[in-house]
Amino acid sequence: MAPRIDGSTILSRVRAAGKALTTPLAPDDYLKLINPLWSARELRGRVERVDKVTDQSATLVIKPGWGWSFDYRPGQYIGIGVELDGRFHWRSYSLSSAPVESEGTVSITVKAMPEGFLSEHLVNGLAPGSIVRLDAPQGDFVLPDPPPAKMLFIVGGSGITPVMSMLRTMDRRDNLPDVVLVYSSAREEEMMFLYELRVLALRYSDFTFVERFTDTEGMFTVDQLDDVVPDWREREAWACGPAPMLDAFSEHYEQAGLDDSLHIERFSLDLNSGDAEGGTITFGDTGKTIEVDGATTLLEAGEKAGVNMLYGCRMGICHTCDVPLLKGRVKDLRSGEEKETAGEYVQTCISVAATDCTLSI
């Protein structure tokens, strides 16, 4: 019987054969011409469909290329890079699909925000067939394996997206335990996945779906928790949504001595620019500079200047974006702390220029 040759071996052989024939272009450049999803340097994906979920949100179904692994955990997020006007714009979005390799695709669900340049394009401007760049899944807001016997999800708006990955995973296993989902949205027509969630509630007697429409019912608050979920203290909980909601429930669980049983995922971080002066940022040996104010983060500045900046959470948690400061002074927008020691690492996603500065990129 002939030995089995896997995809990575085939790619290696194609690259090796092509190397002798492809000067001055690199083998990856020719592979890209054959199949735009073939690359050993970066993860890529092709947008297969853009399915509307509500008027202002859509699910992007993406077929990943070489190097992608479907062993991600339900609830994790990925980075997606889209080329616009000759530059790649990067953002992180939660995977809303279950990790099923046989389907060959992954999904993110995006809500178009008025101030969100990229989110608006993803929802209303990205055409099927578009090639995007991907970052590998990461994040700790995940479904345990096996899931707890009793679970509580408290979500608002687009905070439902990582929870949908968890619910879909349990549904595929036909093993949805005792789960309560309290989901708030401004109006019924803006609630993502509403029909699918209602169907799940009909299929599983242990799945309780509490719909909350804040325009008419107001926000779901901590003092309503005892009435809506009387046994909340017995449940492991996940919360994702607007910052004020997360802050309130985080404090509530901490006061109850149950903060270890609450998992929180934040999509944004409230930052204060304070009195940072801003300045001219120089990006190492790239030759690129940009002048910014004291409210523009170093990461945002790099993206505006066309610099390929690494990042993960964009919230100062994962440290993927850390780079050495070569000279100048920067300010942490969360703590107000300033750094000016040459060689010291700074988090570009939550730091701004306090003077002219140079980063090692």
Buried (B, 14 or more C-beta within 10 A) or exposed (E): EEEEEEEEEEBEEBBEEBEEEBEEEBBBEBBBEEEBBBBBEBBBBBBBEBEEBBEBBBBBBBBBBBBBEBEBBBBBBBBBBBEEEEBBBBBBBBBBBBBEEEEEBBBBBBBBBEEBEBBBBBBEEBEEEBBBBBBBBBBEBBBEEEBBEBBBBBBBBBBBBBBBBBBBBBBEEEEBBBBBBBBBBEEEEBBBBBEBBEEBBEEBEEBBBBBBBBEEEEEBEBEEBEEBBEEBBBBBBBBBBBEEBBEBBBEBBEEBEBEEBBBBBBBEBEBEBEEBEBBBBBBBEBEBBBEBEBBBBBBBBBBBBBBBBBBBBBBBBBEBBBBBBBBBBBBBBBEEEEBBEEEEBBBBBBBBBBBBBBBEB
